[in-house]
Amino acid sequence: MQNEKFFDRLLLLPLFQGIGKNDFWEIAEQIKIAFHKKAAGHVVARQGDLCDRLYFVLGGTLRIERPSDDRRYRLSEWNDRPTVIQPECLFGLTTRYTRDYIAETDLQYFEIDKAAIREVLFFYPTFRLNYLNMLSGTIQTATKHTWRSQPADLTERFIKFVADRSLKPAGRKEFSIDMPTLADELLTTRLNVSRMLNKLADQGLISISRKKIIIPQLEKLIQAYH
């Protein structure tokens, strides 16, 4: 029964979708799979760490943080669904994580090292196709963001600013940023930014405090202005 529940959770991970139970247990016999249960506050991966393995999160909530390159602001977002952490960082020119991944709640995950991914899992066509589909989706999303035109409306520019930096355009987001920095990023004045944020707060779409903007549900903010 416990194996059945584990396998049901496993199928929610995009890289294992479509892989049968027999194939998975065959894989498990060939490679070392390290399972972990960690308490809230545990750091799974840090920005800049070498990505030499894949982490598959099966249960719990991750807090995911990314500072801007100039360290003037930081975006935090949360994920409570089964996920794999940055598979696009495992190969290529830069094999380092671009975000911090921290357990917001108790977390259950397993890890498979790069050698096992390369030498064993890629022999399974379903896994290989899932991996290629994930990479293709990541590339296509990044390319689409690059070529989207800058909206003339300030609120829409703010929404684009948030969505372009998020892993997904939904869920809770939290920006640690001051008004002058946000005004610079949105190519406007501090006063205009303040008015715009207060209007969104009055509509219940965000909440603001000193150097912090909280968006409870980004999808609702996007829907409100599209």
C-alpha positions in Angstrom: 0.0 0.0 0.0 2.9 2.4 0.9 4.5 1.6 -2.5 1.3 2.3 -4.3 1.0 5.8 -2.7 4.6 6.5 -3.5 4.1 5.5 -7.1 1.0 7.7 -7.4 3.0 10.7 -6.2 5.8 9.8 -8.5 3.5 10.0 -11.5 2.8 13.6 -10.7 6.4 14.4 -11.4 6.7 15.5 -15.1 9.8 13.5 -15.8 8.2 10.2 -14.7 4.8 10.6 -16.3 4.1 7.6 -18.5 6.7 5.3 -16.9 5.2 2.1 -15.7 5.7 0.6 -12.3 7.9 -2.3 -13.6 10.2 0.2 -15.4 10.5 2.3 -12.3 11.4 -0.6 -10.0 13.8 -1.8 -12.6 15.4 1.7 -12.6 15.5 1.7 -8.8 17.5 -1.6 -8.8 20.1 -0.2 -11.1 20.8 3.2 -9.5 21.1 4.8 -6.1 18.1 6.8 -5.1 18.6 8.8 -1.9 15.4 9.6 0.0 15.1 12.5 2.5 12.6 13.9 5.0 13.6 17.3 6.1 12.1 19.9 8.5 11.1 23.4 7.5 14.1 25.7 7.0 16.2 23.0 5.3 18.1 24.3 2.2 17.8 21.9 -0.7 19.9 24.0 -3.1 21.4 27.5 -3.2 21.8 29.8 -6.1 25.3 29.2 -7.5 25.6 25.7 -6.2 26.8 23.1 -8.7 23.8 21.2 -10.2 25.3 17.6 -10.2 22.0 15.8 -9.4 18.3 16.2 -9.7 16.0 16.7 -6.7 12.5 15.3 -7.0 10.1 16.9 -4.4 7.2 14.6 -3.6 5.6 16.3 -0.6 5.6 19.6 1.3 6.1 23.2 0.3 9.2 24.8 -1.2 10.0 28.5 -0.9 11.9 29.6 -4.0 14.0 32.8 -3.9 15.8 34.7 -6.6 17.7 38.0 -6.2 18.2 40.4 -9.1 21.7 40.4 -10.5 22.5 43.7 -8.9 21.0 42.5 -5.6 18.6 45.5 -5.4 15.5 43.3 -5.1 14.4 39.7 -4.4 11.5 37.6 -5.6 10.1 34.8 -3.4 7.5 32.3 -4.6 6.1 29.0 -3.3 5.4 25.6 -4.7 3.4 22.9 -3.0 3.1 20.4 -5.8 5.4 17.6 -6.8 8.3 19.0 -8.8 11.8 18.5 -10.1 14.3 21.3 -9.3 15.8 23.0 -12.3 16.5 20.1 -14.7 17.7 22.7 -17.3 20.7 23.3 -15.1 22.0 19.7 -15.2 23.7 20.1 -18.6 25.0 22.9 -20.7 27.4 25.8 -20.3 26.3 26.9 -16.9 25.5 23.9 -14.6 24.6 25.9 -11.5 21.3 26.7 -9.8 19.8 30.1 -10.4 17.6 30.2 -7.3 17.5 29.2 -3.6 15.2 26.3 -2.8 14.2 26.2 0.9 11.7 23.9 2.8 8.8 26.1 3.9 7.2 23.1 5.6 8.4 19.5 6.3 9.6 18.2 2.9 9.9 14.8 1.3 12.1 14.4 -1.7 14.6 12.1 -3.4 17.7 12.7 -5.4 19.4 11.0 -8.3 23.0 12.0 -9.3 24.0 13.2 -12.8 25.9 10.0 -13.8 22.8 7.9 -13.1 20.6 10.3 -15.1 22.9 10.2 -18.0 23.9 6.5 -18.0 20.6 4.8 -17.0 17.5 7.0 -17.2 18.2 8.3 -20.7 18.0 4.7 -21.9 14.2 4.8 -21.1 12.5 6.6 -24.1 9.6 7.9 -21.9 11.9 9.6 -19.5 14.1 11.0 -22.3 11.1 12.4 -24.1 9.7 14.0 -20.9 13.1 15.6 -20.2 13.3 17.0 -23.8 9.7 18.3 -23.4 10.6 20.1 -20.2 13.7 21.7 -21.7 11.8 22.8 -24.8 9.0 24.3 -22.6 11.6 26.3 -20.6 13.3 27.6 -23.7 10.1 28.5 -25.4 8.8 30.4 -22.4 12.0 32.3 -22.0 12.0 33.2 -25.7 8.4 34.4 -25.6 9.2 36.7 -22.6 12.1 38.2 -24.3 10.1 39.3 -27.4 7.0 40.6 -25.7 6.5 44.3 -26.1 6.6 46.6 -23.1 3.0 47.7 -22.2 2.3 51.4 -22.2 0.0 51.1 -19.1 2.0 51.2 -15.8 -0.1 48.5 -14.1 0.4 46.1 -17.0 4.1 46.9 -17.0 4.2 45.9 -13.3 2.3 42.7 -14.0 4.8 41.8 -16.8 7.7 42.7 -14.5 6.4 40.1 -11.9 5.3 37.4 -14.4 8.5 37.5 -16.4 10.6 36.8 -13.3 8.3 34.1 -11.9 8.6 30.3 -12.5 4.9 30.2 -13.2 2.3 33.0 -13.6 0.2 31.8 -10.7 0.3 31.5 -6.9 1.8 33.6 -4.2 4.6 36.0 -5.0 6.5 38.3 -2.7 8.9 41.1 -3.8 11.4 42.6 -1.4 12.0 45.9 -3.2 11.9 49.6 -2.5 9.9 52.2 -4.4 12.8 53.9 -6.1 14.1 50.6 -7.4 10.7 49.5 -8.7 10.2 53.0 -10.3 13.6 52.5 -12.1 12.6 49.1 -13.3 9.2 50.3 -14.6 10.7 53.5 -16.2 8.5 55.8 -14.2 8.5 58.0 -11.0 8.2 56.9 -7.4 5.0 58.8 -7.1 3.4 56.9 -10.0 4.5 53.6 -8.6 3.0 54.4 -5.2 -0.3 55.4 -6.7 -0.4 52.3 -8.8 0.4 49.9 -5.9 -2.1 51.6 -3.6 -4.8 51.2 -6.2 -4.1 47.5 -6.5 -4.0 47.2 -2.7 -7.5 48.9 -2.5 -8.7 46.3 -5.0 -7.5 43.5 -2.8 -5.1 42.2 -5.4 -1.9 42.9 -3.5 -0.7 44.0 -0.1 2.1 46.4 0.6 4.4 47.2 3.5 7.9 48.8 3.8 10.0 47.5 1.0 7.7 44.5 0.4 4.9 43.7 -2.1 2.8 40.6 -1.5 0.7 39.1 -4.3 -1.5 36.4 -2.9 -2.5 35.0 -6.3 -0.7 36.2 -9.3 -3.2 34.7 -11.7 -6.0 36.9 -10.2 -3.9 40.0 -10.8 -3.2 38.9 -14.4 -6.9 38.2 -15.0 -8.0 41.6 -13.6 -6.0 43.5 -16.2 -6.2 41.3 -19.3 
